[in-house]
Amino acid sequence: MSVTEYVQLALLFGSGFIFFLMIVIGIILKVTTTPFPHIVRHKEEETFVDPTTDERTKFPSLEDPPSLELSVIVPAFDEEKRLPVMLDECLEYLESRRKAEKSFSYEVIVVSDGSRDKTVQVAQKYCAKHGTDRVRVLALVQNRGKGGAVRLGMLSARGRFLLFADADGATKFPDFAKLEQSMAQLCGNDHTKDAIAIGSRAHLEQEATAQRTLFRTLLMHGFHFLVWTFAVKKIRDTQCGFKLLTRSSARKVFAVMHVERWAFDVELLFIAQSYNIPIEEIAVRWTEIEGSKLTPFWSWLQMGRDLIFIWFRYAIGAWQLRKEHAN
């Protein structure tokens, strides 16, 4: 047998083994996963504390009718140092809007994702200052991941529109007005319609690439390639933590989202596109803030793995979308 024949035989057996392995993995995933997520919420997570009275009050539900204009969800894990800067800018903007516009009302829900530092205490100071009608703290019993924290914050919100924003304050909060303008064009500011406006740093990519090492640049492009290949093709920046949803869209997306860690943004947008929810990407100002929880190599590796499994699980039907929400 010639060398060429040996190579062809090896390729044949190799491809056959990979195909067999995918079938086995598919069967295991189909058997061990549920089509829809089982969302666990501990009893302590169903209420928030008023720091002025120490009384506990039950959070409302996303299924309830909205009672104010905007809910801002801030996932925070060990953010006692960076959180005040973000909240100061956020609340200054929202308060100025509330005083200038009689129809504008808001709430900020800080979701402490099992923080080990004084994140909860820091956030509670803002509750005491602004009142729990405007600032509330959802303290999770244990760390779930950013996606899990955002989901529980969304499920506890009262707004017609729901924005989640990172606790590091990397995105300038007044750029919310850009997302708001986009939302008006997408759905006419009707919260019963489906629409998502997302902040994007894609316009800053060339500048960021110039400041990154070659290794980090390769990781970034590799991740973008995986996102485009397996999940979302029309969005340039899936990871910017500044996304605005109508109440209708939030109900549909977070009810079926499984991923609770870094790659949750990709699954969120994958679900939205599968439901044909209109999505617009809006350029926002962004500054890299020290103290990121992302470890470049391992975090990108984990997200890459999650991306492939997101696609694979939906492809084999291990994870499913609700047919009544598909357009």
N, C-alpha and C positions, 0 to 999 in steps of 0.2 A: 504493500500500500504506500502510495507516495505521500509526501509531506502535505500537499494540497488536500488530498483526501482525508488525512488525519485532522487537518484544520476544519474542514467542512463537517466531519463527523463530530468534532468537539463543539462546534457552533450549534449543530443540530441538537446534541444532548444538552448543551447549555441553555438554549432557548426553551427546550422542552421542560427542563428543570425549573426555569423561571416561571413558565406558564403554570406548571403544577403547583409551585410555591404560592403564586397569586391566588389560585383556586382554593388552596388550603387556608390562606390568610382570609380570603373572602368568606369562607364558610365559618371560620372562627368569629370574625367580626359580626356576621349576620346572626350568629347564635348568642353572642355575648353582649350585644348592644341593643338598645331599645330604639324604635323609630323616632320617638320624641323624647326630649330631655325630662328627667325627673328632677324638678327644681325643689331643693330642700331649703326650708327656711326655719331656723330655730325660733323658739318662742320669744327669746330675748330680742330677736331681730324684727319682730313684728311691731315694736313700739319705739318711740323716741322720748328722751328726757328733757323736760323744761328745767334748765339749771337754776332758775329763780325760785322754783317751788319744789323741785325734785319729783314732780309728778310725771308719770308715764302715760303717753297717749298713743293710741293705735294709729299706725300709718294708714292712709287711704290706699286704694287699689287702682292700678292702671285701667281696670275694667270699669271703674266709676266714671261718671261724666266729669269733664274737667271743670275746675273752679277758679283757675287763674290763667294768665297768658303764657308764662314761660317757667319751665322747671330746668334748673341747671344741676346736672349730676357730676360730682367731683370724686372720682375714685382715688383713695389715698392709702398708701401703705408706707408706714414709717416716714411721714412727711411733715413732722413738727417744725422743721427748719424752713422748708420751701413753701408750705401751705399759706402762711400769713401774707406773703407777697402776692400770691395769686388771688386770695380772697379779698385783699384790700382793693386791688384793681377791679376785680369782678363786681364787688358790691358798690364801689364808687360809681361805676358805669350804670349798674342797674338802678341804684337809688336816684341818680340824675334823671334817668328815663322815667322812673315812677313819679317824680315830682313835676316833670315837664309834660307828661302825658297821663291824663286821668284814666284812660282805658288800659294802661300798662300795669300789670301786676306780675310778681315773680316769687319764686322760692329757690333756695340753694340747698341741695342735699349733699352733705359731705359723707361719703361712704368709707369708713375706716375699715380696710380689708385685713382685719386681724392684726392691726398695728401693735408693735411691741414698745413703742416710744410714747410720747405724750400727744400724739396726733388728735386723739379724742378730746383731751383737755383743751388743746389749742382751739379746736373747732367749737367747743362748747362756749368759749369766751365770746365768739361771734354770735352764738345763739342768745347769750345773755344781753349783748349789746343791741342786736337788731330784732330780737323776739323770735319765737319758734314758728310764727306764721311765715317768716321770711328765711330763716336759716334753721335747718334740722340736721341732726347727726344720726346716721345709721351705723351702729357699731357691730360689725360682723364678729361672730364668736371665733371663727378661725379664718385663716387666709384662704381665699378661693381663687385668686387671680384677678387681674384687671377686668376681664370680661364678666366674671361672676359678680364682681362688685358693681359694675355698670348695670348689669341686668337687674339686680335687686333694687338699686336706686331707681331705675326706670319703673319697676313694678310698684314703687311707693310714691310715684309722682302725681301731681295734680294739674300739670300744665297742658294747655292746648298744643303747645310745642315743647319738645324736650331736647335739650342740648347736653352732651357730655363733653367735659373739658378737663384736661390733665391738671393735676395739682401742682406741677412744677411752674406753671405760668409761662411756658415757652411760647405759647400763642398769645398775642395781644388781644385781650378780651373785647375791646371796642370793635374788633373785626367781626364780631357777632352780627353787626349791622349789615355786613356784606352777605352773610348767610341768610339773614332775614329777608333781604331784598331778593335773593335767589328763590327763596321759598314762596314769596309773593308771586313770582313769575311761574313757578312750577305748579302751584295749587291754589293760587288766589287767596292765600292765607286761610284756607279752609282745612281745619284740623281733621275733618272726617275723610279727607282725600289722602291719597298716598303720595309722599314726596320725601326726599332726603337731600339735604345740602351739606357738603362736607368740605372742611378746610383742606387745603393742599399746599405742600411745600415744593411741588414739582418745579416751580419757576426758580427755586433756589438751588436746584440740583447741581448745576455747573459750578457755582461758587463753592458748594459743599464738597464736591469732588476734588477741587483744587486744594482744599484744606485737609482732606483725609489721606491716610496712608494707602498704598496700593492694595494692601490686604483687605482693608475695610471697604475700599471701592469695589473690589471683586466680590466681596460678600454681598454688598448692596445690589449690584447688578445681577448676581446669582439669585437673590431673593426676588427681585422684580421679574426675572425670567420665570421662576416657579409660579409666582402669582398669576402672570399672564397665561402660562401653560395650563395650570390646573384649576384656576378659580375665577379671577376677574380680569377681563380683557380691556375694558374701556376706562378704567380708573388708573391714573398715573401714580397717585400717592394714596395707598390704602391705610397707612399707619398713623396719619396725623390725628392726634387726639382732640378733635374739635369737629363734632358731627351733630347736625340738627335734624330731628325727625318730627313729622307730624304724629299726633297721638295714635292715629290709625296705623301708621307704619310701625311705630314702636310695638304696638300690640301684636302685630303679625310677626315681626322679625324676632323679638326676644322670646316669644312663646316656643319657637322651634330651634333656637340657637343652642348648640351643644358646647362649643369650645369656650372655656372660661379663662384661658391665659392669653399670651401675647397675640396669637393668631386670630383672636375673636373678631377683630375688625374685618378680616378677609372673609370669614364665614358670614358675618353680618351683611356685607356687600354682595356676596355670592347668593344669599337667600333673597336679598332685595332685587337683584337682577333676575333671579328665577321667577319671582312674583311680578316682574315687569314694573317695578316701582321706579318712577322717574328719579334719577340721581344727577346732581350737578356738582362739579368740582370747582371750588372757589379758591383763588390764590389768597393766602393770609400771611401776615408778618409772623416770623418765627425766629426765636433765638435759642441756641443750645444752652441749657442750664446745667450746671454741675450737679452731680448727685444722682445721675440716671441709674435705674435698677437693672438696665440691660447690660449684660456681658456680651460684647460683640460676637465672638465666635459661637459660644454655646447657645446664646439666645437665638441667633440666626439659624443655627442648626436645628434647634427645637421647633422654630416656626416653619422651617422648610419641611421638616417631618410632618408637622400638623397640617400643612397645606396639602401634601400628597394624600394624607389620610382623610382630609375633608372631602376631596374630590372622589376618592375611592369609596368611601362609605356611602355618599350620595349616589354614586354610579351603580353600586350593587344593591341599593335599596335598604341598607342597614340603617341609614338616616333618611328621613322623609320630610317632605313639605306637606302642609295641609292643603288639600285639593280645593277647599272652598275659598282659599285666599289667592289661588292662581288666576291670573287674568286670561 
